[in-house]
Amino acid sequence: MTVSSRIRIRSRKVVDNVVDRWT
């Protein structure tokens, strides 16, 4: 796993959390 892919997955999880909060 590359560092960029790790950051991508992390940001994706954050976005998912934000969406959960907004809904």
Distance bins in CASP14 RR format, pairs under 12 A and 6 or more apart:
PFRMAT RR
TARGET T0000
AUTHOR 0000-0000-0000
RMODE 2
METHOD distances of the structure
MODEL  1
1 7 0 0 0 0 0 1 0 0 0 0 0
1 8 0 0 0 0 0 1 0 0 0 0 0
1 9 0 0 0 0 1 0 0 0 0 0 0
1 10 0 0 0 0 0 1 0 0 0 0 0
2 8 0 0 0 0 1 0 0 0 0 0 0
2 9 0 0 0 0 0 1 0 0 0 0 0
3 9 0 0 0 0 0 1 0 0 0 0 0
3 10 0 0 0 0 0 1 0 0 0 0 0
4 10 0 0 0 0 0 1 0 0 0 0 0
4 11 0 0 0 0 0 1 0 0 0 0 0
5 11 0 0 0 0 0 1 0 0 0 0 0
5 12 0 0 0 0 0 1 0 0 0 0 0
6 12 0 0 0 0 0 1 0 0 0 0 0
6 13 0 0 0 0 0 1 0 0 0 0 0
7 13 0 0 0 0 0 1 0 0 0 0 0
7 14 0 0 0 0 0 1 0 0 0 0 0
8 14 0 0 0 0 0 1 0 0 0 0 0
8 15 0 0 0 0 0 1 0 0 0 0 0
9 15 0 0 0 0 0 1 0 0 0 0 0
9 16 0 0 0 0 0 1 0 0 0 0 0
10 16 0 0 0 0 0 1 0 0 0 0 0
10 17 0 0 0 0 0 1 0 0 0 0 0
11 17 0 0 0 0 0 1 0 0 0 0 0
11 18 0 0 0 0 0 1 0 0 0 0 0
12 18 0 0 0 0 0 1 0 0 0 0 0
12 19 0 0 0 0 0 1 0 0 0 0 0
13 19 0 0 0 0 0 1 0 0 0 0 0
13 20 0 0 0 0 0 1 0 0 0 0 0
14 20 0 0 0 0 0 1 0 0 0 0 0
14 21 0 0 0 0 0 1 0 0 0 0 0
15 21 0 0 0 0 0 1 0 0 0 0 0
15 22 0 0 0 0 0 1 0 0 0 0 0
16 22 0 0 0 0 0 1 0 0 0 0 0
16 23 0 0 0 0 0 1 0 0 0 0 0
17 23 0 0 0 0 0 1 0 0 0 0 0
END
